[in-house]
Amino acid sequence: MNFQFKKHITAILLASMVFSSCGDSFLNEINPNKETPATYWVNEANVTKGLAAMYNPIRRMTWGYYGGYTGILHYQMRADDMYPTRGEEPSIWEILSFTNTSNTSNGCWNYLYTGIQLANEFLYNAPRASMDQNRLSEMLGEAYFLRGFQYFRIRTDFNQGVIRTLPQDADPVAHGLSSAEDVLERVILDMKEAKERLPKVRPANERGRVTKGAAIAMLGKAYLWKGEYALAKAEFEEIMDSYGYDLMDNYEDNFRDNTKFNKESIWEINYEAFGDETDAWGSSTGSNAFMGSVIAHYFGPNLPNNTKDENPGVCRGGGWYKMQPSPYLIKQFVAEPRPNGSDTKWDKRLYTTAFMKNSDYNDVAPDEVFYGAFDFDLIYHRTTVEPDKKYAKGEPAYPTIEGKPGRFLMKKFAVWYNPTGCSMYHNNEGRINNYRIMRFAEVLFLHAEASLQLNDTEGAMTDINRIRQRAGLSVKNLSDSESIWEELRNQKLLEFAGENVRWDDLVRWYTPEQIKSIMMERKKDTKVKDGKDQWTGEIEDTQNFSRFEKKYMYFPIPQSEVDANLNLTQKEEWR
């Protein structure tokens, strides 16, 4: 039986249920004790609660869009900056190895449309509240921004989507699939509204709520994706010239909990740790729900059960270590040494991105002790040698450096600087760091890209050199477009490793055929071992980019959504 026919049968059954009940008047009576839209959206207090709810689908901790197993931080490991742990979480590994179907579990769609529905409810109902109209306008600006952001992620993750601008009870029509162009246009309209309504700055007690600067940055990004480069460039220049954002002198400050809301941060998810601290997964509900992040544990390395100090159990467990820096990323990091006499041997960003033993590579930087207790050898031993090792299904083939094999672990997002932040058990210290969704560094790269598209090579190099200088690299004087493009792509790889940027960039920059060719080479990065667990010297692509084809650039529409919507047809390449 085909899906379309089954949908019609379902629709008939539902319709019969509705019509058969119309004569039962008692079913139409209103429960006076139940809150309704007419009784809820009446004052600022309730409007504020409705607004807070809109941030939740983006912020959700373990299972959320940025937080973990069903989030974009994991799905972005299709790109060349990360090396995913092989074979873990079957549905996610299907996506990462290009064997997924429209029935493969994908929580992104649900989180995005939950957020869109909440925004639509707010925009439809909040204007009837009795409250200060200027305050209401700001709040409506937040709703427009959040809805626009969700639609932008629909465009980047799914390419096409269903556009709804009213809550379902006000618009019960089953809408069909809209084009990528229409989805982007929806983003642009929402961000324009947000830009006009949002404040430029927030008081301390409102940090984490979006601002005019965030709306301008996202508007420019949407224009760039649409190919409207002059409009994109103008938006980026507005935020670069008039809003006080700048690069932090220290790259590391973008990833520490004591340097939140700094001058480089345009928008970040605000996490706080409270509630039931015995809940390791951060998934409690109700008044005791965590508002803390588990991202640190998601990236962080496995640790022994006890610290070396007198407080056994403080660092129990450590992280799940789902991803590693890719061999290609490391190769690019070490390809351009800094000048003699520098305080580090390589690009400063490497020391925030990855754990390594500096002395192995004749580095002038001292070796680190992580979480106040664990040296690199101990952590790496647990990752690579012990029976429950993460590398059992595949070990990254890092380049040999100074005659020694490359050994690297993921450091960015792990709470490496916090002596007690390594544990996800009975400890809130590791869960309070914010996640920066948009940094000023990204604005510089996007402005450079728009400039290149408009043949402003000088402007593009100015942006790129600001990034290079912060990384401790020398200024480059490139003039031909192709060389600048190559430099832009490489510097953006190094700047945003693991930050949910790279796959989107690859999709925008290259054709499917180019992506396959490039990634088959860059993802040929796994050591081949014999039956005795010894490295044979061969290297292979265990992420299976040989299977890659055009349809894998974006996710399919979940089949459950297609089956439930009479007017929704699966994208052509996924039928």
HELIX and SHEET records of a PDB file:
HELIX    1   1 PHE A    3  SER A   20  1                                  18    
HELIX    2   2 SER A   25  ASN A   28  5                                   4    
HELIX    3   3 PRO A   37  TYR A   40  1                                   4    
HELIX    4   4 GLU A   44  ARG A   59  1                                  16    
HELIX    5   5 ILE A   72  TYR A   75  1                                   4    
HELIX    6   6 GLN A   76  ARG A   78  5                                   3    
HELIX    7   7 PRO A   90  LEU A   96  1                                   7    
HELIX    8   8 GLY A  107  ASN A  125  1                                  19    
HELIX    9   9 ALA A  126  ARG A  128  5                                   3    
HELIX   10  10 GLN A  133  PHE A  158  1                                  26    
HELIX   11  11 ALA A  180  ARG A  197  1                                  18    
HELIX   12  12 ALA A  204  GLU A  206  5                                   3    
HELIX   13  13 LYS A  212  LYS A  226  1                                  15    
HELIX   14  14 TYR A  229  SER A  242  1                                  14    
HELIX   15  15 TYR A  251  PHE A  255  5                                   5    
HELIX   16  16 ASP A  257  THR A  259  5                                   3    
HELIX   17  17 GLY A  286  ASN A  288  5                                   3    
HELIX   18  18 ILE A  295  PHE A  299  1                                   5    
HELIX   19  19 PRO A  327  VAL A  334  1                                   8    
HELIX   20  20 LEU A  350  THR A  353  1                                   4    
HELIX   21  21 ASN A  358  TYR A  361  5                                   4    
HELIX   22  22 PHE A  376  THR A  384  1                                   9    
HELIX   23  23 LYS A  390  LYS A  393  5                                   4    
HELIX   24  24 GLU A  429  ARG A  431  5                                   3    
HELIX   25  25 PHE A  440  GLN A  453  1                                  14    
HELIX   26  26 THR A  457  ARG A  470  1                                  14    
HELIX   27  27 SER A  481  GLU A  495  1                                  15    
HELIX   28  28 ARG A  502  TRP A  509  1                                   8    
HELIX   29  29 PRO A  512  ARG A  522  1                                  11    
HELIX   30  30 PHE A  545  ARG A  547  5                                   3    
HELIX   31  31 LYS A  550  MET A  553  5                                   4    
HELIX   32  32 GLN A  559  ALA A  564  1                                   6    
HELIX   33  33 GLU A  572  TRP A  574  5                                   3    
SHEET    1   A 2 MET A  82  PRO A  84  0                                        
SHEET    2   A 2 MET A 323  PRO A 325 -1                                        
SHEET    1   B 2 SER A 265  ILE A 269  0                                        
SHEET    2   B 2 TYR A 435  ARG A 439 -1                                        
SHEET    1   C 2 ALA A 354  PHE A 355  0                                        
SHEET    2   C 2 LEU A 409  MET A 410 -1                                        
SHEET    1   D 2 VAL A 369  PHE A 370  0                                        
SHEET    2   D 2 PHE A 374  ASP A 375 -1                                        
SHEET    1   E 2 THR A 526  LYS A 529  0                                        
SHEET    2   E 2 TRP A 535  GLU A 540 -1                                        
END                                                                             
